[in-house]
Amino acid sequence: MRFTRSTASSPRALALSVLGIVAALLVLAAQLVHSPAPAQAVPQPAESTAPAYVSPDDLGDGAKAPKPTGTSWLVGDLDSGELHVAKNVEKRHAPASTIKLLTALALVDEFDDKKKKVTAEFEDMEVDGTKVGLMQTNKYSIDLLFHAMLMSSANDAANALGRAAGGQDKAVKLMNEKAAELGLSNTQAKNTSGLDAKGQYTSAEDLMKLAWAVCEDDYLMKVIGTETYKFPGGKNPQTKEKFKGYEIQNHTKIVGQVDGGLGLKNGFTRAAKGSYVAVAERDGHRVVATMLGIDNNSRQVATDLLEWDFAQKDPKSLQTVPVGVQATAEADPTATGSSSDAGGAESDSSGETAPEESEESEESMTSQTVGVALDNPLALGLLAGGIVLFIITVVLWLRVRARMRGRR
């Protein structure tokens, strides 16, 4: 009887063990599903598989134009709006930090006194991405915040400017109003920094119109044309320790590094990829290059496009983008009837209301689970060990059941 009871209880115990292991596996799987993956761990096949851009050997008159690898781009005369090379110029795409040009243009007139001080808050410090190093409770001038945002692409400075203008919601409202005023029919802002946000987008064509408007603002061009700037020191509010100031640089690397370079703005996020707005002027002739969704070497592509365009003695005009007064007077985005593919590539102007990065970033639950597990060796080991224990337990349970049936 004692043997019979022990053998009878063994299957029950083993069954409970199986259930316990299954529950543990489910808990582990749920933890993997709901654990946020590190931003750098999200796979980006396009970056690794796209062919690397290589500068053409010949950028002279009559040479073939540089061909970026990415979503959309253009190069042309900034004053006339004539495009000489372009692809998908109306296609909506995540702007990354090029949206800061719109932030600057929308907020610059909100501050009559650029020397006015703004007290940094913790929300400025905790913003994601590139930062200049604002420290809470320390005061910074509006002028310094514009320099940090446009030179160093500082998201903390962009956030502080939004707060100073009346809050982030008001700042974004001003940005979208400015976009409408400039005739940017394929642009919508969701934040002041350009960090990926669902529903935030622009187009290569709109960036050209934006570039023209920014170039008309003397104050912003003075800021954008600054190569280095002294960032002040301050005091840590927690440790009370003082810290020294330091020099910040112009990240766009057009001013001072490209002949006649006026600068403007670069950008990058994992979802948006590379974006760029570059302007140069030679002999009173201004050329602009704008790009979105560029897979690699975006700055080199931008400078090559500028150099190529300046070298062409009689470039063919593919279409004309309404800039300046023409852009603001054009209420109907379809009035020109121009193709979104001025460069002869496949046309794609579906008029979608969500930017591409929202599609790339929204992975399925399964892919998120596998991705997190692969990026976390400990989690992967625990999961594999749990599966092995489960199989062993099932095998032992089946053997015990077989023995019991044989004894009956």
Secondary structure in CASP SS format (residue, H / E / C, confidence):
PFRMAT SS
TARGET T0000
AUTHOR 0000-0000-0000
METHOD secondary structure of the structure
MODEL  1
M C 1.00
R H 1.00
F H 1.00
T H 1.00
R H 1.00
S H 1.00
T H 1.00
A H 1.00
S H 1.00
S H 1.00
P H 1.00
R H 1.00
A H 1.00
L H 1.00
A H 1.00
L H 1.00
S H 1.00
V H 1.00
L H 1.00
G H 1.00
I H 1.00
V H 1.00
A H 1.00
A H 1.00
L H 1.00
L H 1.00
V H 1.00
L H 1.00
A H 1.00
A H 1.00
Q H 1.00
L H 1.00
V H 1.00
H H 1.00
S C 1.00
P C 1.00
A C 1.00
P C 1.00
A H 1.00
Q H 1.00
A H 1.00
V C 1.00
P C 1.00
Q C 1.00
P H 1.00
A H 1.00
E H 1.00
S H 1.00
T H 1.00
A C 1.00
P C 1.00
A C 1.00
Y C 1.00
V C 1.00
S C 1.00
P C 1.00
D C 1.00
D C 1.00
L C 1.00
G C 1.00
D C 1.00
G C 1.00
A C 1.00
K C 1.00
A C 1.00
P C 1.00
K C 1.00
P C 1.00
T C 1.00
G E 1.00
T E 1.00
S E 1.00
W E 1.00
L E 1.00
V E 1.00
G E 1.00
D E 1.00
L C 1.00
D C 1.00
S C 1.00
G C 1.00
E E 1.00
L E 1.00
H E 1.00
V E 1.00
A E 1.00
K E 1.00
N C 1.00
V C 1.00
E C 1.00
K C 1.00
R C 1.00
H E 1.00
A C 1.00
P C 1.00
A H 1.00
S H 1.00
T H 1.00
I H 1.00
K H 1.00
L H 1.00
L H 1.00
T H 1.00
A H 1.00
L H 1.00
A H 1.00
L H 1.00
V H 1.00
D H 1.00
E H 1.00
F C 1.00
D C 1.00
D C 1.00
K C 1.00
K C 1.00
K C 1.00
K E 1.00
V E 1.00
T E 1.00
A C 1.00
E C 1.00
F H 1.00
E H 1.00
D H 1.00
M H 1.00
E C 1.00
V C 1.00
D C 1.00
G C 1.00
T C 1.00
K C 1.00
V C 1.00
G C 1.00
L C 1.00
M C 1.00
Q C 1.00
T C 1.00
N C 1.00
K E 1.00
Y E 1.00
S E 1.00
I H 1.00
D H 1.00
L H 1.00
L H 1.00
F H 1.00
H H 1.00
A H 1.00
M H 1.00
L H 1.00
M H 1.00
S C 1.00
S C 1.00
A C 1.00
N H 1.00
D H 1.00
A H 1.00
A H 1.00
N H 1.00
A H 1.00
L H 1.00
G H 1.00
R H 1.00
A H 1.00
A C 1.00
G C 1.00
G C 1.00
Q H 1.00
D H 1.00
K H 1.00
A H 1.00
V H 1.00
K H 1.00
L H 1.00
M H 1.00
N H 1.00
E H 1.00
K H 1.00
A H 1.00
A H 1.00
E H 1.00
L C 1.00
G C 1.00
L C 1.00
S C 1.00
N C 1.00
T C 1.00
Q E 1.00
A C 1.00
K C 1.00
N C 1.00
T C 1.00
S C 1.00
G C 1.00
L C 1.00
D C 1.00
A C 1.00
K C 1.00
G C 1.00
Q C 1.00
Y E 1.00
T E 1.00
S C 1.00
A H 1.00
E H 1.00
D H 1.00
L H 1.00
M H 1.00
K H 1.00
L H 1.00
A H 1.00
W H 1.00
A H 1.00
V H 1.00
C H 1.00
E C 1.00
D C 1.00
D H 1.00
Y H 1.00
L H 1.00
M H 1.00
K H 1.00
V H 1.00
I H 1.00
G C 1.00
T C 1.00
E C 1.00
T E 1.00
Y E 1.00
K E 1.00
F E 1.00
P C 1.00
G C 1.00
G E 1.00
K E 1.00
N C 1.00
P C 1.00
Q C 1.00
T C 1.00
K C 1.00
E C 1.00
K E 1.00
F E 1.00
K C 1.00
G C 1.00
Y E 1.00
E E 1.00
I E 1.00
Q E 1.00
N C 1.00
H C 1.00
T C 1.00
K C 1.00
I C 1.00
V C 1.00
G C 1.00
Q C 1.00
V C 1.00
D C 1.00
G C 1.00
G E 1.00
L E 1.00
G E 1.00
L E 1.00
K E 1.00
N E 1.00
G E 1.00
F E 1.00
T E 1.00
R C 1.00
A C 1.00
A C 1.00
K E 1.00
G E 1.00
S E 1.00
Y E 1.00
V E 1.00
A E 1.00
V E 1.00
A E 1.00
E E 1.00
R E 1.00
D C 1.00
G C 1.00
H E 1.00
R E 1.00
V E 1.00
V E 1.00
A E 1.00
T E 1.00
M E 1.00
L E 1.00
G E 1.00
I E 1.00
D C 1.00
N C 1.00
N C 1.00
S H 1.00
R H 1.00
Q H 1.00
V H 1.00
A H 1.00
T H 1.00
D H 1.00
L H 1.00
L H 1.00
E H 1.00
W H 1.00
D H 1.00
F H 1.00
A H 1.00
Q C 1.00
K C 1.00
D C 1.00
P C 1.00
K C 1.00
S C 1.00
L C 1.00
Q E 1.00
T E 1.00
V C 1.00
P C 1.00
V C 1.00
G C 1.00
V H 1.00
Q H 1.00
A H 1.00
T H 1.00
A H 1.00
E C 1.00
A C 1.00
D C 1.00
P C 1.00
T C 1.00
A C 1.00
T C 1.00
G C 1.00
S C 1.00
S C 1.00
S C 1.00
D C 1.00
A C 1.00
G C 1.00
G C 1.00
A C 1.00
E C 1.00
S C 1.00
D C 1.00
S C 1.00
S C 1.00
G C 1.00
E C 1.00
T C 1.00
A C 1.00
P C 1.00
E H 1.00
E H 1.00
S H 1.00
E H 1.00
E H 1.00
S H 1.00
E C 1.00
E C 1.00
S C 1.00
M H 1.00
T H 1.00
S H 1.00
Q H 1.00
T H 1.00
V H 1.00
G H 1.00
V H 1.00
A H 1.00
L H 1.00
D H 1.00
N C 1.00
P H 1.00
L H 1.00
A H 1.00
L H 1.00
G H 1.00
L H 1.00
L H 1.00
A H 1.00
G H 1.00
G H 1.00
I H 1.00
V H 1.00
L H 1.00
F H 1.00
I H 1.00
I H 1.00
T H 1.00
V H 1.00
V H 1.00
L H 1.00
W H 1.00
L H 1.00
R H 1.00
V H 1.00
R H 1.00
A H 1.00
R H 1.00
M H 1.00
R H 1.00
G H 1.00
R H 1.00
R C 1.00
END
